[in-house]
Amino acid sequence: MAQPRPAGPADSPRPAPAEAPHTPCPPQRTALPQGHSFDGERSTLGSHLAANIVQRWFGAPGEDPLLVLQRASGERPQAAEALASFLDTNSLEPLHRYLCDSGLDDADARSRAAAIDAFVLGVSTRRRILRSELGDPAELQAWLSATIQRLADG
């Protein structure tokens, strides 16, 4: 008759592998088309950026992936980090470089770029996340253009 073998390490229950926390991937096919936003003199920046913003908000079919990520960022730190990283790379830094190239010193360019970035994100949050009406596209574009230009001009 076979003797039961003593329990050994092979018989010990193995701990379940730790699950990695879910981190949403940054938008892979999402881009902030800059078109002609950074072409020309700084005096045209507001009108160029506003045109691109209004086109994205009104002209893109389906749900904007950045809007989905922006909604999620209030509840999920990983979504907030992914959105911040995406916007830093695709919005804030190109705007900062453009303002530097337009003749501003680094600190002033960084400050103005941050102000424009915060303004646009705030408008997006208020009008798209909190579901206020976007309003008439032409009126919104004119208001965004004037405000962005004031921020760019300091």
DSSP file with accessible surface (Angstrom, degrees, kcal/mol):
  #  RESIDUE AA STRUCTURE BP1 BP2  ACC     N-H-->O    O-->H-N    N-H-->O    O-->H-N    TCO  KAPPA ALPHA  PHI   PSI    X-CA   Y-CA   Z-CA
    1    1 A M              0   0  226      0, 0.0     2,-0.2     0, 0.0     0, 0.0   0.000 360.0 360.0 360.0 137.5    0.0    0.0    0.0
    2    2 A A        -     0   0   93      1,-0.1     3,-0.0     3,-0.0     0, 0.0  -0.492 360.0-130.6 -79.8 136.0    1.4    3.4   -0.9
    3    3 A Q        -     0   0  165     -2,-0.2     2,-0.1     1,-0.1    -1,-0.1  -0.675  27.9-107.8 -80.3 140.5    2.1    5.8    1.8
    4    4 A P        -     0   0  116      0, 0.0    -1,-0.1     0, 0.0     3,-0.1  -0.485  38.6-123.7 -65.4 136.9    0.7    9.3    1.4
    5    5 A R        -     0   0  174     -2,-0.1     3,-0.1     1,-0.1    -3,-0.0  -0.580  28.0-100.8 -83.0 149.7    3.6   11.6    0.6
    6    6 A P        -     0   0  112      0, 0.0     2,-0.1     0, 0.0    -1,-0.1  -0.345  42.6 -99.4 -68.6 148.1    4.2   14.5    2.9
    7    7 A A        +     0   0   92      4,-0.1     0, 0.0    -3,-0.1     0, 0.0  -0.434  51.3 174.2 -67.1 138.2    3.0   17.9    1.6
    8    8 A G    >>  -     0   0   25     -2,-0.1     3,-1.6    -3,-0.1     4,-0.6  -0.695  49.8 -73.3-132.8-171.8    5.7   20.0    0.1
    9    9 A P  G >4 S+     0   0  122      0, 0.0     3,-1.0     0, 0.0    -2,-0.1   0.827 125.9  60.5 -58.8 -31.8    6.1   23.2   -1.7
   10   10 A A  G 34 S+     0   0   76      1,-0.2     4,-0.1     4,-0.0    -3,-0.1   0.771 104.6  50.6 -67.8 -23.4    4.6   21.8   -4.9
   11   11 A D  G <4 S+     0   0   77     -3,-1.6    -1,-0.2     2,-0.1     3,-0.1   0.537  86.4 105.9 -90.4  -8.4    1.4   21.2   -2.9
   12   12 A S  S << S-     0   0   66     -3,-1.0     2,-0.1    -4,-0.6    -4,-0.0  -0.472  83.9-102.9 -71.4 142.2    1.1   24.7   -1.5
   13   13 A P        -     0   0  123      0, 0.0    -1,-0.1     0, 0.0    -2,-0.1  -0.431  36.9-130.1 -64.4 136.6   -1.5   26.8   -3.0
   14   14 A R        -     0   0  209     -2,-0.1     2,-0.1    -4,-0.1    -4,-0.0  -0.722  22.1-111.6 -88.3 137.5    0.1   29.3   -5.4
   15   15 A P        -     0   0  119      0, 0.0     3,-0.1     0, 0.0    -1,-0.1  -0.404  37.4-104.6 -66.7 144.2   -0.9   32.9   -5.0
   16   16 A A        -     0   0   86      1,-0.1     3,-0.1    -2,-0.1     2,-0.0  -0.410  44.6 -96.9 -64.8 142.7   -2.9   34.3   -7.9
   17   17 A P        -     0   0  118      0, 0.0     2,-0.2     0, 0.0    -1,-0.1  -0.375  45.1-105.5 -62.3 139.2   -0.8   36.4  -10.2
   18   18 A A        -     0   0  102     -3,-0.1     2,-0.4     1,-0.1     0, 0.0  -0.466  32.5-126.2 -67.1 133.9   -1.3   40.1   -9.3
   19   19 A E        -     0   0  184     -2,-0.2    -1,-0.1    -3,-0.1     3,-0.1  -0.687  20.6-123.3 -82.5 135.0   -3.5   41.9  -11.8
   20   20 A A        -     0   0   85     -2,-0.4     3,-0.0     1,-0.1    -1,-0.0  -0.528  35.5-101.4 -72.6 141.0   -2.0   45.0  -13.3
   21   21 A P        -     0   0  100      0, 0.0     2,-0.5     0, 0.0    -1,-0.1  -0.392  41.4-105.6 -63.4 143.2   -4.1   48.0  -12.7
   22   22 A H        -     0   0  150     -3,-0.1    56,-0.2    -2,-0.0    -3,-0.0  -0.585  40.2-177.3 -74.1 121.6   -6.1   49.0  -15.8
   23   23 A T        -     0   0   83     -2,-0.5     2,-0.0    55,-0.1    -3,-0.0  -0.989  26.2-125.1-119.1 120.0   -4.6   52.0  -17.5
   24   24 A P        -     0   0   28      0, 0.0    58,-0.0     0, 0.0    -2,-0.0  -0.381  27.0-117.2 -65.0 142.4   -6.4   53.3  -20.5
   25   25 A C        -     0   0   99      1,-0.1     3,-0.1    -2,-0.0    57,-0.0  -0.523  32.9-104.0 -73.8 145.5   -4.3   53.6  -23.6
   26   26 A P        -     0   0   65      0, 0.0    -1,-0.1     0, 0.0     2,-0.1  -0.344  56.1 -77.0 -63.6 153.4   -3.8   57.1  -25.0
   27   27 A P        -     0   0   27      0, 0.0    39,-0.0     0, 0.0     3,-0.0  -0.344  46.8-166.5 -56.0 122.9   -5.9   57.7  -28.0
   28   28 A Q  S    S+     0   0  152      1,-0.2     0, 0.0    -3,-0.1     0, 0.0   0.852  84.1  28.8 -81.8 -38.0   -4.1   55.9  -30.8
   29   29 A R  S    S+     0   0  245      2,-0.0     2,-0.4     0, 0.0    -1,-0.2   0.186  96.1 108.2-109.7  15.1   -5.9   57.5  -33.8
   30   30 A T        +     0   0   19     35,-0.1     2,-0.3    34,-0.0    34,-0.0  -0.792  41.3 168.7 -95.5 136.7   -6.8   60.7  -32.2
   31   31 A A        -     0   0   57     -2,-0.4    -2,-0.0     2,-0.0    -3,-0.0  -0.957  38.5-129.6-140.6 156.7   -5.0   63.8  -33.4
   32   32 A L        -     0   0   38     -2,-0.3     2,-0.2    58,-0.1    21,-0.1  -0.864  33.0-143.1-104.7  92.0   -5.4   67.5  -32.9
   33   33 A P        -     0   0   87      0, 0.0     3,-0.1     0, 0.0    23,-0.1  -0.394  17.9-172.9 -60.3 123.2   -5.2   68.6  -36.5
   34   34 A Q    >   +     0   0   66      1,-0.2     3,-4.1    -2,-0.2     4,-0.3   0.605  16.2 168.1 -96.0 -10.0   -3.3   71.8  -36.4
   35   35 A G  T 3  S-     0   0   59      1,-0.3     3,-0.3     2,-0.1    -1,-0.2  -0.049  76.7 -19.1  39.0-118.7   -3.9   72.5  -40.1
   36   36 A H  T >  S+     0   0  131      1,-0.2     3,-1.8    12,-0.1    -1,-0.3   0.151 103.8 116.2-102.5  17.4   -2.8   76.1  -40.5
   37   37 A S  T <  S+     0   0    2     -3,-4.1    12,-0.3     1,-0.3    11,-0.2   0.850  84.1  36.3 -55.1 -38.6   -3.1   77.0  -36.8
   38   38 A F  T 3  S+     0   0   45     -4,-0.3     2,-0.3    -3,-0.3    -1,-0.3   0.098  94.3 109.3-107.9  22.0    0.6   77.7  -36.5
   39   39 A D  S <  S-     0   0   81     -3,-1.8     5,-0.1     5,-0.1     9,-0.1  -0.740  71.8   0.0 -91.7 146.7    1.1   79.3  -39.9
   40   40 A G  S    S-     0   0   60     -2,-0.3     2,-0.1     3,-0.1     5,-0.0  -0.260 103.6 -13.0  82.8-165.9    1.8   83.0  -40.3
   41   41 A E    >   -     0   0  144      1,-0.1     3,-2.0    -2,-0.0     4,-0.2  -0.327  61.2-113.5 -73.3 157.1    2.1   85.8  -37.8
   42   42 A R  G >  S+     0   0   60      1,-0.3     3,-1.8     2,-0.2     4,-0.4   0.802 111.9  73.3 -59.9 -27.5    1.1   85.6  -34.2
   43   43 A S  G 3  S+     0   0   87      1,-0.3    -1,-0.3     2,-0.1     4,-0.2   0.662  98.8  46.4 -64.6 -13.1   -1.7   88.1  -34.9
   44   44 A T  G <> S+     0   0   43     -3,-2.0     4,-2.2     1,-0.1    -1,-0.3   0.401  83.4  97.2-106.9   1.8   -3.6   85.3  -36.8
   45   45 A L  H <> S+     0   0    0     -3,-1.8     4,-3.0    -4,-0.2     5,-0.3   0.913  80.7  52.3 -58.8 -47.1   -3.2   82.6  -34.1
   46   46 A G  H  > S+     0   0    0     -4,-0.4     4,-2.6     1,-0.2     5,-0.2   0.932 111.8  44.8 -57.5 -46.6   -6.6   83.2  -32.5
   47   47 A S  H  > S+     0   0   50     -4,-0.2     4,-2.0     1,-0.2    -1,-0.2   0.908 115.6  47.4 -67.8 -38.3   -8.6   82.9  -35.8
   48   48 A H  H  X S+     0   0   57     -4,-2.2     4,-1.9     2,-0.2    -2,-0.2   0.942 115.3  43.9 -68.7 -46.6   -6.7   79.9  -36.9
   49   49 A L  H  X S+     0   0   24     -4,-3.0     4,-2.6   -12,-0.3     5,-0.2   0.925 113.0  52.2 -63.7 -44.2   -7.0   78.0  -33.6
   50   50 A A  H  X S+     0   0    0     -4,-2.6     4,-2.8    -5,-0.3     5,-0.3   0.909 107.6  52.3 -59.9 -41.3  -10.6   78.9  -33.2
   51   51 A A  H  X S+     0   0   36     -4,-2.0     4,-2.2    -5,-0.2    -1,-0.2   0.926 111.9  45.7 -61.5 -43.1  -11.4   77.6  -36.7
   52   52 A N  H  X S+     0   0   47     -4,-1.9     4,-2.1     2,-0.2    -2,-0.2   0.895 113.3  49.9 -66.8 -39.3   -9.8   74.2  -36.0
   53   53 A I  H  X S+     0   0   24     -4,-2.6     4,-2.7     2,-0.2     5,-0.2   0.951 112.6  45.5 -64.5 -49.4  -11.5   73.9  -32.6
   54   54 A V  H  X S+     0   0    8     -4,-2.8     4,-2.6     1,-0.2     5,-0.5   0.909 111.2  53.9 -63.4 -39.2  -15.0   74.7  -34.0
   55   55 A Q  H  X S+     0   0  125     -4,-2.2     4,-2.6    -5,-0.3     5,-0.4   0.925 111.7  45.3 -60.1 -43.2  -14.4   72.3  -36.9
   56   56 A R  H  X S+     0   0   48     -4,-2.1     4,-0.9     3,-0.2    -2,-0.2   0.929 116.1  45.0 -66.4 -45.0  -13.5   69.5  -34.4
   57   57 A W  H  < S+     0   0   31     -4,-2.7    -2,-0.2     1,-0.2    -1,-0.2   0.840 130.2  22.0 -70.9 -32.3  -16.4   70.2  -32.1
   58   58 A F  H  < S+     0   0   81     -4,-2.6    -2,-0.2    -5,-0.2    -3,-0.2   0.721 125.2  46.1-105.2 -28.1  -19.0   70.5  -34.8
   59   59 A G  H  < S+     0   0   38     -4,-2.6    -3,-0.2    -5,-0.5    -2,-0.1   0.615  81.5  98.1 -98.7 -13.9  -17.6   68.7  -37.8
   60   60 A A     <  -     0   0   48     -4,-0.9     2,-0.1    -5,-0.4     4,-0.1  -0.622  69.8-131.1 -80.9 126.7  -16.3   65.4  -36.5
   61   61 A P        +     0   0  127      0, 0.0    -2,-0.1     0, 0.0    -1,-0.0  -0.464  67.6   2.5 -73.2 147.5  -18.7   62.5  -37.0
   62   62 A G  S    S-     0   0   73     -2,-0.1     2,-0.4     2,-0.1    -2,-0.0  -0.120 112.3 -24.1  75.0-172.2  -19.4   60.3  -34.0
   63   63 A E        -     0   0  113      1,-0.1     3,-0.0     2,-0.0     0, 0.0  -0.600  64.4-122.7 -79.5 129.7  -18.1   60.6  -30.5
   64   64 A D    >>  -     0   0   13     -2,-0.4     4,-2.0     1,-0.2     3,-0.5  -0.590  14.0-145.1 -71.6 120.4  -14.9   62.5  -30.1
   65   65 A P  H 3> S+     0   0   62      0, 0.0     4,-2.3     0, 0.0     5,-0.2   0.849 100.4  55.2 -59.5 -31.9  -12.4   60.2  -28.4
   66   66 A L  H 3> S+     0   0   13      2,-0.2     4,-2.5     1,-0.2     5,-0.1   0.878 105.8  51.8 -67.9 -34.7  -10.8   63.1  -26.5
   67   67 A L  H <> S+     0   0   13     -3,-0.5     4,-2.5     2,-0.2    -1,-0.2   0.915 109.0  50.3 -66.5 -40.3  -14.3   64.0  -25.2
   68   68 A V  H  X S+     0   0   73     -4,-2.0     4,-2.2     2,-0.2    -2,-0.2   0.942 113.2  45.7 -61.3 -45.9  -14.7   60.5  -23.9
   69   69 A L  H  X S+     0   0   18     -4,-2.3     4,-1.7     1,-0.2    -2,-0.2   0.896 110.5  54.1 -66.1 -36.8  -11.3   60.6  -22.2
   70   70 A Q  H  X S+     0   0   19     -4,-2.5     4,-0.5     1,-0.2    -1,-0.2   0.918 108.8  48.6 -64.6 -41.7  -12.1   64.0  -20.8
   71   71 A R  H >< S+     0   0   70     -4,-2.5     3,-0.9     1,-0.2     4,-0.3   0.926 113.1  47.6 -61.9 -43.1  -15.3   62.7  -19.2
   72   72 A A  H >X S+     0   0   17     -4,-2.2     4,-2.1     1,-0.2     3,-1.6   0.773  95.0  75.8 -70.2 -24.3  -13.5   59.7  -17.7
   73   73 A S  H 3< S+     0   0   32     -4,-1.7     7,-0.3     1,-0.3    -1,-0.2   0.748  85.5  63.0 -66.1 -20.5  -10.7   61.8  -16.3
   74   74 A G  T << S+     0   0   71     -3,-0.9    -1,-0.3    -4,-0.5    -2,-0.2   0.752 117.5  26.5 -72.8 -22.3  -12.9   63.1  -13.5
   75   75 A E  T <4 S+     0   0  157     -3,-1.6    -2,-0.2    -4,-0.3    -1,-0.2   0.622 118.4  55.1-113.6 -20.5  -13.2   59.6  -12.1
   76   76 A R     X  -     0   0  129     -4,-2.1     4,-2.2     1,-0.1     3,-0.5  -0.941  58.3-158.8-125.5 113.1  -10.1   57.7  -13.2
   77   77 A P  H  > S+     0   0   99      0, 0.0     4,-2.5     0, 0.0     5,-0.2   0.857  96.4  56.9 -56.8 -34.2   -6.6   59.1  -12.5
   78   78 A Q  H  > S+     0   0   65      1,-0.2     4,-2.4     2,-0.2     5,-0.2   0.896 107.3  47.9 -66.1 -37.9   -5.2   57.0  -15.3
   79   79 A A  H  > S+     0   0    1     -3,-0.5     4,-2.7    -7,-0.2    -6,-0.3   0.907 111.0  51.4 -67.3 -40.4   -7.6   58.6  -17.8
   80   80 A A  H  X S+     0   0   38     -4,-2.2     4,-2.8    -7,-0.3    -2,-0.2   0.922 111.7  46.8 -62.2 -42.4   -6.6   62.1  -16.4
   81   81 A E  H  X S+     0   0  128     -4,-2.5     4,-2.6     2,-0.2     5,-0.2   0.911 112.0  50.2 -66.7 -41.3   -3.0   61.3  -16.8
   82   82 A A  H  X S+     0   0   12     -4,-2.4     4,-2.4     2,-0.2    -2,-0.2   0.926 113.5  45.9 -63.3 -42.7   -3.5   59.9  -20.4
   83   83 A L  H  X S+     0   0   12     -4,-2.7     4,-2.9     2,-0.2     5,-0.3   0.939 113.0  49.3 -66.0 -45.8   -5.4   63.1  -21.3
   84   84 A A  H  X S+     0   0   39     -4,-2.8     4,-2.7     1,-0.2    -2,-0.2   0.928 113.0  47.4 -59.8 -44.3   -2.9   65.4  -19.7
   85   85 A S  H  X S+     0   0   55     -4,-2.6     4,-2.3     2,-0.2     5,-0.2   0.926 112.9  48.5 -63.5 -44.5    0.0   63.7  -21.5
   86   86 A F  H  X S+     0   0   17     -4,-2.4     4,-2.7    -5,-0.2     5,-0.2   0.935 114.2  45.4 -61.5 -46.8   -1.8   63.7  -24.8
   87   87 A L  H  X>S+     0   0   22     -4,-2.9     5,-2.4     2,-0.2     4,-2.0   0.878 110.8  53.7 -67.8 -36.8   -2.7   67.4  -24.6
   88   88 A D  I  <>S+     0   0   74     -4,-2.7     5,-2.5    -5,-0.3    -1,-0.2   0.940 116.8  38.2 -59.4 -46.2    0.9   68.3  -23.4
   89   89 A T  I  <5S+     0   0   87     -4,-2.3    -2,-0.2    -5,-0.2    -1,-0.2   0.875 127.6  31.8 -73.4 -39.4    2.4   66.6  -26.4
   90   90 A N  I  <5S+     0   0   50     -4,-2.7    -3,-0.2    -5,-0.2    -2,-0.2   0.517 134.7  13.1-103.2  -7.8   -0.2   67.6  -29.1
   91   91 A S  I  X5S+     0   0   30     -4,-2.0     4,-2.1    -5,-0.2     5,-0.2   0.580 122.4  43.1-129.5 -63.2   -1.4   71.0  -27.9
   92   92 A L  I  ><S+     0   0   30     -5,-2.4     4,-2.7     1,-0.2    -4,-0.2   0.931 116.0  44.8 -62.3 -50.1    0.6   72.7  -25.2
   93   93 A E  H  ><S+     0   0   60     -5,-2.5     4,-2.8    -6,-0.3     5,-0.2   0.928 113.8  47.8 -66.6 -44.7    4.1   72.0  -26.5
   94   94 A P  H  > S+     0   0   10      0, 0.0     4,-2.4     0, 0.0    -1,-0.2   0.918 114.4  48.6 -61.9 -37.0    3.4   72.8  -30.2
   95   95 A L  H  X S+     0   0    4     -4,-2.1     4,-2.6     2,-0.2    -2,-0.2   0.929 110.9  50.1 -66.3 -42.5    1.7   76.0  -29.1
   96   96 A H  H  X S+     0   0   12     -4,-2.7     4,-2.4    -5,-0.2    -1,-0.2   0.937 111.6  48.4 -59.4 -46.8    4.7   76.9  -26.8
   97   97 A R  H  X S+     0   0  129     -4,-2.8     4,-2.8     1,-0.2    -1,-0.2   0.919 111.0  50.7 -61.5 -42.9    7.1   76.3  -29.7
   98   98 A Y  H  X S+     0   0   21     -4,-2.4     4,-1.3    -5,-0.2    -1,-0.2   0.927 110.7  48.2 -61.2 -45.5    5.1   78.4  -32.1
   99   99 A L  H  <>S+     0   0    0     -4,-2.6     5,-1.8     2,-0.2    -1,-0.2   0.889 111.8  49.7 -65.4 -37.0    5.0   81.3  -29.6
  100  100 A C  H ><5S+     0   0   37     -4,-2.4     3,-1.9     1,-0.2    -1,-0.2   0.940 110.3  50.6 -62.7 -45.7    8.7   81.0  -29.0
  101  101 A D  H 3<5S+     0   0  140     -4,-2.8    -1,-0.2     1,-0.3    -2,-0.2   0.741 101.4  63.6 -64.7 -22.0    9.3   81.1  -32.8
  102  102 A S  T 3<5S-     0   0   42     -4,-1.3    -1,-0.3    -5,-0.2    -2,-0.2   0.461 129.6 -90.4 -82.9  -1.8    7.1   84.2  -33.0
  103  103 A G  T < 5S+     0   0   67     -3,-1.9    -3,-0.2     1,-0.4     2,-0.2   0.389  83.4 130.7 113.7  -1.8    9.6   86.1  -30.9
  104  104 A L      < -     0   0   22     -5,-1.8    -1,-0.4     1,-0.1     2,-0.1  -0.533  60.4-110.9 -80.7 150.7    8.5   85.6  -27.3
  105  105 A D     >  -     0   0  104     -2,-0.2     4,-2.8     1,-0.1     5,-0.3  -0.353  36.5-100.8 -73.7 164.6   11.0   84.5  -24.7
  106  106 A D  H  > S+     0   0   86      1,-0.2     4,-2.7     2,-0.2     5,-0.2   0.894 119.0  47.6 -56.1 -47.7   10.6   81.0  -23.3
  107  107 A A  H  > S+     0   0   69      2,-0.2     4,-2.3     1,-0.2    -1,-0.2   0.919 115.2  44.9 -64.4 -42.9    8.9   82.0  -20.0
  108  108 A D  H  > S+     0   0   53      2,-0.2     4,-2.6     1,-0.2     5,-0.2   0.920 114.0  49.7 -67.5 -41.9    6.4   84.3  -21.7
  109  109 A A  H  X S+     0   0    0     -4,-2.8     4,-2.5     1,-0.2     5,-0.2   0.924 112.1  48.4 -62.3 -43.0    5.6   81.8  -24.4
  110  110 A R  H  X S+     0   0  104     -4,-2.7     4,-2.4    -5,-0.3    -2,-0.2   0.922 112.4  48.8 -64.5 -42.4    5.1   79.0  -21.9
  111  111 A S  H  X S+     0   0   76     -4,-2.3     4,-2.0    -5,-0.2    -2,-0.2   0.927 114.0  44.7 -64.3 -45.1    2.8   81.2  -19.8
  112  112 A R  H  X S+     0   0   35     -4,-2.6     4,-2.4     2,-0.2     5,-0.2   0.900 112.7  51.5 -68.6 -39.1    0.7   82.3  -22.8
  113  113 A A  H  X S+     0   0    0     -4,-2.5     4,-2.8    -5,-0.2    -2,-0.2   0.924 110.4  49.4 -62.2 -42.7    0.5   78.7  -24.1
  114  114 A A  H  X S+     0   0   47     -4,-2.4     4,-2.6    -5,-0.2    -2,-0.2   0.889 110.2  51.0 -64.2 -38.2   -0.6   77.5  -20.7
  115  115 A A  H  X S+     0   0   38     -4,-2.0     4,-2.4     2,-0.2    -2,-0.2   0.928 112.7  45.1 -65.3 -43.6   -3.3   80.2  -20.5
  116  116 A I  H  X S+     0   0    4     -4,-2.4     4,-2.7     2,-0.2     5,-0.3   0.937 113.6  50.2 -65.3 -44.6   -4.6   79.3  -24.0
  117  117 A D  H  X S+     0   0   28     -4,-2.8     4,-2.4     1,-0.2     5,-0.2   0.933 112.8  46.1 -59.5 -46.4   -4.6   75.6  -23.2
  118  118 A A  H  X S+     0   0   62     -4,-2.6     4,-2.6     2,-0.2    -1,-0.2   0.898 112.1  51.7 -65.5 -40.3   -6.4   76.1  -19.9
  119  119 A F  H  X S+     0   0   41     -4,-2.4     4,-2.6    -5,-0.2     5,-0.2   0.955 112.1  44.6 -61.2 -50.2   -9.0   78.4  -21.6
  120  120 A V  H  X S+     0   0   30     -4,-2.7     4,-2.7     1,-0.2    -2,-0.2   0.921 114.3  49.0 -64.4 -41.5   -9.8   75.9  -24.3
  121  121 A L  H  X S+     0   0   61     -4,-2.4     4,-2.6    -5,-0.3    -1,-0.2   0.908 111.6  50.4 -64.6 -39.0  -10.0   73.0  -21.9
  122  122 A G  H  X S+     0   0   38     -4,-2.6     4,-2.8     2,-0.2     5,-0.2   0.921 111.4  47.0 -63.9 -43.4  -12.3   75.0  -19.6
  123  123 A V  H  X S+     0   0   11     -4,-2.6     4,-2.9     2,-0.2     5,-0.4   0.928 112.5  50.7 -64.1 -42.7  -14.6   75.9  -22.5
  124  124 A S  H  X>S+     0   0    7     -4,-2.7     4,-2.5    -5,-0.2     5,-1.2   0.932 112.3  46.9 -60.5 -43.9  -14.6   72.3  -23.7
  125  125 A T  I  X>S+     0   0   50     -4,-2.6     5,-2.5     3,-0.2     4,-0.8   0.954 116.3  43.7 -63.0 -48.7  -15.5   71.1  -20.1
  126  126 A R  I  <5S+     0   0  148     -4,-2.8     6,-1.3     3,-0.2    -2,-0.2   0.923 125.2  30.9 -64.7 -45.5  -18.2   73.7  -19.7
  127  127 A R  I  <5S+     0   0   71     -4,-2.9    -1,-0.2    -5,-0.2    -2,-0.2   0.732 132.4  27.6 -91.9 -21.5  -19.8   73.4  -23.1
  128  128 A R  I  <5S+     0   0   28     -4,-2.5    -3,-0.2    -5,-0.4    -2,-0.1   0.790 127.7  33.5-110.5 -38.3  -19.2   69.7  -23.9
  129  129 A I  I  <<S+     0   0   39     -5,-1.2    -3,-0.2    -4,-0.8    -4,-0.1   0.918 124.4  41.3 -83.9 -48.9  -18.9   67.8  -20.6
  130  130 A L  S   <S-     0   0  102     -5,-2.5    -1,-0.2    -6,-0.2    -4,-0.1   0.453 111.4-125.7 -80.2  -0.4  -21.4   69.8  -18.5
  131  131 A R        +     0   0  166     -6,-0.3    -4,-0.2     1,-0.2     2,-0.2   0.749  51.0 157.5  64.6  31.6  -23.6   69.8  -21.6
  132  132 A S        -     0   0   42     -6,-1.3    -1,-0.2     1,-0.1     2,-0.1  -0.510  56.7 -86.6 -70.4 157.6  -24.2   73.5  -22.0
  133  133 A E        -     0   0  163     -2,-0.2    -1,-0.1     1,-0.2     3,-0.1  -0.422  24.7-143.1 -67.5 140.8  -25.1   74.3  -25.5
  134  134 A L        -     0   0   34      1,-0.2    -1,-0.2    -2,-0.1     2,-0.1   0.783  41.0-157.2 -71.8 -27.4  -22.2   74.9  -27.9
  135  135 A G        -     0   0   43     -8,-0.1    -1,-0.2     4,-0.1     3,-0.0  -0.315  43.2 -11.7  83.5-167.9  -24.3   77.6  -29.5
  136  136 A D     >  -     0   0   76      1,-0.1     4,-2.9    -3,-0.1     5,-0.3  -0.511  61.9-137.6 -69.4 127.9  -24.0   79.0  -33.0
  137  137 A P  H  > S+     0   0   52      0, 0.0     4,-2.7     0, 0.0     5,-0.2   0.887 101.9  49.9 -57.3 -40.5  -20.7   77.8  -34.6
  138  138 A A  H  > S+     0   0   66      2,-0.2     4,-2.3     1,-0.2     5,-0.2   0.916 113.2  45.5 -67.1 -41.3  -19.9   81.2  -36.1
  139  139 A E  H  > S+     0   0  141      2,-0.2     4,-2.4     1,-0.2    -1,-0.2   0.914 113.9  49.3 -66.8 -42.5  -20.5   83.0  -32.9
  140  140 A L  H  X S+     0   0    5     -4,-2.9     4,-3.0     2,-0.2     5,-0.3   0.932 111.2  49.9 -62.0 -43.7  -18.5   80.5  -30.9
  141  141 A Q  H  X S+     0   0   70     -4,-2.7     4,-2.8    -5,-0.3    -2,-0.2   0.917 110.6  49.3 -62.7 -41.9  -15.6   80.7  -33.4
  142  142 A A  H  X S+     0   0   63     -4,-2.3     4,-2.3     2,-0.2    -1,-0.2   0.924 114.1  45.5 -63.9 -42.6  -15.6   84.6  -33.2
  143  143 A W  H  X S+     0   0  108     -4,-2.4     4,-2.5     2,-0.2     5,-0.2   0.939 114.9  46.7 -67.2 -46.4  -15.6   84.5  -29.4
  144  144 A L  H  X S+     0   0    0     -4,-3.0     4,-3.0     1,-0.2     5,-0.3   0.930 112.2  52.1 -59.7 -44.1  -12.9   81.8  -29.2
  145  145 A S  H  X S+     0   0   27     -4,-2.8     4,-2.3    -5,-0.3    -2,-0.2   0.936 112.1  43.9 -58.7 -49.6  -10.8   83.7  -31.8
  146  146 A A  H  X S+     0   0   43     -4,-2.3     4,-2.1     2,-0.2    -1,-0.2   0.914 117.1  45.8 -64.6 -41.5  -10.9   87.0  -30.0
  147  147 A T  H  X S+     0   0   17     -4,-2.5     4,-2.1     2,-0.2    -2,-0.2   0.929 113.4  47.7 -70.4 -44.9  -10.2   85.4  -26.6
  148  148 A I  H  X S+     0   0    0     -4,-3.0     4,-2.7    -5,-0.2    -1,-0.2   0.922 111.5  52.4 -61.1 -41.3   -7.4   83.2  -27.7
  149  149 A Q  H  X S+     0   0   25     -4,-2.3     4,-2.5    -5,-0.3    -1,-0.2   0.916 107.3  51.4 -64.1 -40.8   -5.8   86.2  -29.6
  150  150 A R  H  X S+     0   0  157     -4,-2.1     4,-1.0     1,-0.2    -1,-0.2   0.912 112.0  47.4 -61.2 -41.0   -5.9   88.3  -26.4
  151  151 A L  H  < S+     0   0   52     -4,-2.1     3,-0.3     1,-0.2    -2,-0.2   0.895 112.2  49.2 -66.9 -39.8   -4.2   85.5  -24.5
  152  152 A A  H  < S+     0   0    0     -4,-2.7    -2,-0.2     1,-0.2    -1,-0.2   0.874 111.9  48.9 -67.0 -33.8   -1.6   85.1  -27.2
  153  153 A D  H  <        0   0   84     -4,-2.5    -1,-0.2    -5,-0.2    -2,-0.2   0.650 360.0 360.0 -81.8 -15.5   -0.9   88.8  -27.3
  154  154 A G     <        0   0   81     -4,-1.0    -3,-0.2    -3,-0.3    -2,-0.1   0.731 360.0 360.0  80.2 360.0   -0.6   89.0  -23.5
